[in-house]
Amino acid sequence: MRFLLDEEQHAFGATLDRMLGTAGTPSAVRAWAAGDHGPGRALWTRLAAAGVFALAVPEQHEGVGPLPVELTVAFTELGRHAVPGPVVETVAAAALLDRLDDKAAAAEWLPRVAGGEALLSLVLDQPATRYALDPDAADAVLVVDGDQLRLSTVWGPLQPSIDPARRLARPVGGELLAQGPAVREAARHAAEVAALLTAAQALGAGRHLLAETVAYAKQRTQFGVAVGSFQAVKHRLADTLIGLEFAQPLLHAAALALAAGDLSAEREIAAAKVSACEAAYAAARTALQLHGAVGYTDELDLSLWIRKARALRSAWGTPAACRAQVLAPRAGPVSR
């Protein structure tokens, strides 16, 4: 199995990196946290034009996917640049709609997702996902309750998160879109997609945190020399890099397993998520420590990534839940 990206995938990631690098994402994140979704929606439009959301949508609904590996490439860059909004939830909701027997909802929403015109949030029948992310910014919230799928446009009070740009609320009521065993199976697939792309986001956020911390360690001086020359600092940065490098092939392996329909995909995704999210969390702790007192200030853009890494750590699967999934006894054949 090949875990390395090919030339075209590398070029796609580099293109997104350049585009988002000039898009002023920190200001868009701060605006999003304040309730102004305009700059964030403008980012979504640019991402849609680059084909990001089309990767999640099949050709019959104006997409080019689903392509899990390419999606992980894209979402790593979204995490690297802290793109705000329910990007993971929108793609996971698209994956859910595509798996339903009744294709009416898919025909209505998937072309809009591919074109960047629709933001969707998603709530599954799981203890960790009872709240919708950014429902005030979404065009609709898909809610799975048992074997029923509802579309809600009403929610309760917004609740703060560790990350100010991630606000949560419980959806209320909604229109019944589908029901039956197919809903449960589609929801399970959507949860796998969400966990995979959260891992990719975390990996990108961790890489940004490490890069910024290395740059700062080269500039900050103590006793007349850069702190980056201290052995303890070098070791801390090296440990952070190793964690991120170790997570990347696990992420690609999980994406390949999902693309192939392997029964091992759930386990592979859990391994990728716990590895990437723990590596990003470690990168956040390293960044906070090595930046010193300035690392605690809201004015420092790095705080946006530090808080994002903390929030992603538990989103769509806590570390404990992911480890339990990895260690669960394997049953049956490994491929469908």
C-alpha positions as CSV (number, residue, x, y, z in Angstrom):
1,M,0.0,0.0,0.0
2,R,1.3,3.4,-1.0
3,F,1.1,6.0,1.8
4,L,3.0,8.8,-0.1
5,L,1.1,11.5,-2.0
6,D,1.6,11.7,-5.7
7,E,2.8,14.8,-7.6
8,E,-0.7,16.0,-8.4
9,Q,-1.8,15.7,-4.8
10,H,1.2,17.6,-3.6
11,A,0.5,20.4,-6.1
12,F,-3.1,20.6,-5.0
13,G,-2.0,21.1,-1.4
14,A,0.6,23.6,-2.3
15,T,-2.0,25.6,-4.3
16,L,-4.4,25.7,-1.4
17,D,-1.5,26.7,0.9
18,R,-0.6,29.7,-1.3
19,M,-4.2,30.7,-1.8
20,L,-5.1,30.6,1.9
21,G,-1.8,32.2,2.9
22,T,-2.9,35.4,1.2
23,A,-6.5,35.3,2.3
24,G,-6.1,36.8,5.8
25,T,-7.6,33.9,7.6
26,P,-6.8,35.2,11.2
27,S,-9.1,38.2,10.6
28,A,-11.8,35.9,9.2
29,V,-11.5,33.7,12.3
30,R,-11.8,36.6,14.6
31,A,-14.8,37.9,12.7
32,W,-16.4,34.5,12.8
33,A,-16.0,34.3,16.5
34,A,-17.7,37.7,16.8
35,G,-20.7,36.5,14.8
36,D,-19.7,38.1,11.4
37,H,-19.7,35.2,8.9
38,G,-19.1,37.3,5.8
39,P,-15.3,36.9,5.6
40,G,-15.5,33.2,6.4
41,R,-18.2,32.7,3.7
42,A,-15.9,34.5,1.3
43,L,-13.2,31.9,2.1
44,W,-15.6,29.1,1.5
45,T,-16.4,30.6,-1.9
46,R,-12.7,30.6,-2.8
47,L,-12.3,27.0,-1.6
48,A,-15.3,25.9,-3.6
49,A,-13.8,27.5,-6.7
50,A,-10.6,25.5,-6.1
51,G,-12.7,22.3,-6.0
52,V,-12.4,21.5,-2.3
53,F,-16.0,20.7,-1.7
54,A,-16.5,19.0,-5.0
55,L,-14.1,16.3,-3.7
56,A,-16.8,15.1,-1.4
57,V,-19.7,15.0,-3.9
58,P,-20.2,12.3,-6.6
59,E,-20.2,13.2,-10.3
60,Q,-24.0,12.9,-10.7
61,H,-24.4,15.8,-8.2
62,E,-21.8,18.1,-9.9
63,G,-18.8,16.9,-7.9
64,V,-15.7,14.8,-8.6
65,G,-15.7,12.5,-5.6
66,P,-15.8,11.1,-3.2
67,L,-12.0,11.2,-2.9
68,P,-10.9,10.7,0.7
69,V,-7.2,11.0,0.1
70,E,-7.6,14.3,-1.7
71,L,-9.9,15.5,1.0
72,T,-7.3,14.8,3.6
73,V,-4.8,16.9,1.6
74,A,-7.3,19.8,1.4
75,F,-8.3,19.6,5.1
76,T,-4.7,19.6,6.2
77,E,-4.3,22.9,4.5
78,L,-7.6,24.1,6.0
79,G,-6.2,23.3,9.4
80,R,-2.9,24.8,8.6
81,H,-4.7,28.1,7.9
82,A,-7.4,27.8,10.6
83,V,-10.3,28.2,8.1
84,P,-13.4,28.8,10.3
85,G,-16.8,27.2,10.0
86,P,-18.4,23.7,9.9
87,V,-16.2,22.5,7.0
88,V,-15.9,19.0,8.4
89,E,-19.6,18.8,9.2
90,T,-20.6,20.0,5.7
91,V,-18.5,17.3,4.0
92,A,-19.7,14.6,6.5
93,A,-23.3,15.7,5.9
94,A,-22.7,15.3,2.2
95,A,-21.4,11.8,2.8
96,L,-24.5,11.0,4.8
97,L,-26.9,12.3,2.1
98,D,-25.1,10.4,-0.6
99,R,-25.6,7.1,1.2
100,L,-29.3,7.4,1.6
101,D,-31.8,5.2,-0.4
102,D,-34.0,8.3,-1.1
103,K,-31.9,10.5,-3.3
104,A,-34.2,13.6,-3.2
105,A,-32.4,15.3,-0.4
106,A,-29.0,14.5,-2.0
107,A,-30.2,16.0,-5.3
108,E,-31.3,19.1,-3.5
109,W,-28.2,19.7,-1.3
110,L,-25.2,18.1,-2.8
111,P,-24.8,20.4,-5.8
112,R,-25.0,23.3,-3.5
113,V,-22.3,21.8,-1.2
114,A,-20.1,21.2,-4.2
115,G,-20.5,24.8,-5.3
116,G,-19.8,26.2,-1.9
117,E,-23.3,27.6,-1.7
118,A,-24.5,25.5,1.3
119,L,-23.0,25.2,4.7
120,L,-24.4,22.2,6.7
121,S,-23.9,21.2,10.3
122,L,-24.4,17.7,11.5
123,V,-25.6,16.0,14.7
124,L,-25.4,12.2,15.0
125,D,-27.0,9.9,17.6
126,Q,-23.9,9.7,19.7
127,P,-23.1,11.2,23.1
128,A,-20.1,13.2,21.8
129,T,-22.1,14.9,19.0
130,R,-25.4,16.1,20.5
131,Y,-24.5,19.7,19.7
132,A,-24.4,21.3,16.2
133,L,-21.3,23.3,15.3
134,D,-22.0,26.8,14.1
135,P,-25.8,26.4,13.4
136,D,-26.2,30.1,13.2
137,A,-23.8,30.1,10.1
138,A,-25.2,27.0,8.5
139,D,-28.0,26.8,6.0
140,A,-29.4,23.7,7.8
141,V,-28.5,21.2,10.4
142,L,-28.9,17.5,9.7
143,V,-29.9,15.5,12.8
144,V,-29.8,11.7,13.1
145,D,-31.9,10.3,15.9
146,G,-31.9,6.6,15.9
147,D,-33.1,5.6,12.4
148,Q,-34.6,9.0,11.6
149,L,-32.9,11.9,9.7
150,R,-34.3,15.4,10.2
151,L,-33.4,18.7,8.7
152,S,-33.5,21.5,11.3
153,T,-33.3,25.3,11.0
154,V,-34.0,26.0,14.6
155,W,-31.7,25.6,17.6
156,G,-31.3,26.5,21.2
157,P,-29.0,29.1,22.8
158,L,-25.4,29.2,21.4
159,Q,-22.9,27.8,23.8
160,P,-19.2,28.8,23.9
161,S,-16.4,26.3,23.1
162,I,-12.7,26.2,23.9
163,D,-12.2,27.7,20.5
164,P,-14.2,31.0,20.3
165,A,-14.7,30.5,16.6
166,R,-16.6,27.2,17.3
167,R,-20.0,27.8,18.8
168,L,-22.4,25.0,19.6
169,A,-26.2,24.6,20.1
170,R,-28.8,21.9,20.3
171,P,-31.0,21.7,17.2
172,V,-34.8,21.7,17.8
173,G,-37.4,19.7,15.8
174,G,-37.0,19.7,12.0
175,E,-38.4,18.2,8.8
176,L,-38.2,14.4,8.5
177,L,-36.0,13.6,5.5
178,A,-35.5,9.8,5.8
179,Q,-35.9,6.9,8.1
180,G,-35.0,3.3,8.3
181,P,-31.8,1.1,8.7
182,A,-30.1,3.0,5.8
183,V,-30.0,6.1,8.0
184,R,-28.0,4.4,10.7
185,E,-25.5,3.0,8.1
186,A,-25.2,6.4,6.5
187,A,-24.6,8.1,9.8
188,R,-21.9,5.6,10.7
189,H,-20.1,6.4,7.4
190,A,-20.6,10.2,8.0
191,A,-18.9,9.8,11.5
192,E,-16.0,8.0,9.9
193,V,-15.6,10.9,7.3
194,A,-15.9,13.5,10.1
195,A,-13.2,11.8,12.2
196,L,-10.9,11.4,9.3
197,L,-11.1,15.1,8.2
198,T,-10.9,16.3,11.8
199,A,-7.6,14.4,12.0
200,A,-6.4,16.1,8.8
201,Q,-7.4,19.5,10.2
202,A,-5.5,18.8,13.4
203,L,-2.4,17.7,11.5
204,G,-2.4,21.0,9.6
205,A,-2.9,23.0,12.7
206,G,-0.1,21.2,14.4
207,R,2.2,21.8,11.5
208,H,1.4,25.6,11.6
209,L,2.0,25.7,15.4
210,L,5.4,24.0,15.0
211,A,6.5,26.2,12.2
212,E,5.6,29.4,14.1
213,T,7.3,28.1,17.2
214,V,10.5,27.2,15.4
215,A,10.6,30.7,13.8
216,Y,10.0,32.3,17.2
217,A,12.7,30.2,18.9
218,K,15.2,31.5,16.3
219,Q,14.3,35.1,17.0
220,R,13.9,35.2,20.8
221,T,17.1,35.6,22.7
222,Q,18.3,34.9,26.2
223,F,21.8,35.5,27.5
224,G,22.6,36.9,24.1
225,V,21.8,33.8,22.1
226,A,18.6,32.5,20.4
227,V,16.6,30.2,22.6
228,G,16.4,27.8,19.7
229,S,20.1,27.0,20.3
230,F,19.3,25.5,23.8
231,Q,19.4,21.7,23.9
232,A,16.1,21.4,25.9
233,V,14.3,23.6,23.3
234,K,15.7,21.5,20.4
235,H,14.6,18.3,22.0
236,R,11.1,19.7,22.6
237,L,10.7,20.8,19.0
238,A,12.1,17.5,17.7
239,D,9.6,15.5,19.8
240,T,6.8,17.7,18.4
241,L,8.0,17.1,14.8
242,I,8.2,13.4,15.3
243,G,4.6,13.2,16.6
244,L,3.3,15.1,13.5
245,E,5.5,13.0,11.1
246,F,4.3,9.8,12.7
247,A,0.6,10.9,12.3
248,Q,0.8,11.7,8.6
249,P,1.1,8.1,7.2
250,L,-1.6,6.9,9.5
251,L,-3.8,9.6,8.1
252,H,-3.1,8.6,4.5
253,A,-3.6,4.9,5.4
254,A,-7.0,5.7,6.9
255,A,-8.0,7.7,3.8
256,L,-7.0,4.8,1.5
257,A,-8.9,2.3,3.7
258,L,-12.0,4.5,3.5
259,A,-11.7,4.9,-0.2
260,A,-11.3,1.1,-0.7
261,G,-14.3,0.4,1.6
262,D,-12.2,-1.8,3.9
263,L,-13.8,-2.9,7.1
264,S,-10.6,-1.9,8.8
265,A,-11.3,1.8,7.9
266,E,-13.0,2.5,11.2
267,R,-10.0,1.3,13.2
268,E,-7.6,3.0,10.8
269,I,-9.4,6.3,11.1
270,A,-9.5,6.1,14.9
271,A,-5.7,5.5,14.9
272,A,-5.2,8.4,12.6
273,K,-7.4,10.7,14.7
274,V,-5.8,10.0,18.0
275,S,-2.3,10.3,16.6
276,A,-2.9,13.5,14.7
277,C,-5.0,15.2,17.4
278,E,-2.5,14.3,20.2
279,A,0.4,15.5,18.0
280,A,-1.4,18.8,17.4
281,Y,-2.2,19.1,21.1
282,A,1.4,18.5,21.9
283,A,2.4,21.1,19.3
284,A,0.0,23.6,21.0
285,R,1.6,23.0,24.4
286,T,5.0,23.4,23.0
287,A,4.0,26.6,21.3
288,L,2.5,28.0,24.5
289,Q,5.6,27.1,26.6
290,L,8.2,28.3,24.2
291,H,6.4,31.6,23.4
292,G,6.4,32.3,27.1
293,A,3.9,34.9,28.5
294,V,3.1,36.3,25.0
295,G,1.6,32.9,24.2
296,Y,-1.3,33.5,26.6
297,T,-2.4,36.7,24.9
298,D,-5.6,36.8,22.7
299,E,-3.9,39.4,20.5
300,L,-1.3,36.8,19.2
301,D,-2.6,35.1,16.1
302,L,-1.1,31.9,17.4
303,S,-3.7,31.7,20.0
304,L,-6.3,30.9,17.3
305,W,-4.4,27.7,16.4
306,I,-3.7,26.8,20.0
307,R,-7.4,26.9,20.8
308,K,-8.3,25.1,17.6
309,A,-5.9,22.2,18.4
310,R,-7.5,21.8,21.8
311,A,-11.0,21.8,20.4
312,L,-10.2,19.3,17.6
313,R,-8.7,16.9,20.1
314,S,-12.2,15.9,21.3
315,A,-14.3,16.7,18.2
316,W,-15.7,13.6,16.5
317,G,-14.1,11.2,18.9
318,T,-12.2,11.7,22.2
319,P,-8.7,10.3,22.5
320,A,-10.0,7.7,24.9
321,A,-12.8,6.6,22.5
322,C,-10.4,6.4,19.6
323,R,-7.9,4.3,21.6
324,A,-10.7,2.0,22.6
325,Q,-11.7,1.6,19.0
326,V,-8.2,0.8,17.9
327,L,-7.8,-1.8,20.7
328,A,-11.2,-3.4,20.1
329,P,-11.1,-7.1,19.0
330,R,-11.1,-7.5,15.3
331,A,-13.9,-9.5,13.8
332,G,-14.6,-10.8,10.3
333,P,-12.7,-10.2,7.1
334,V,-10.9,-6.9,6.5
335,S,-12.5,-5.9,3.3
336,R,-16.0,-5.6,1.9
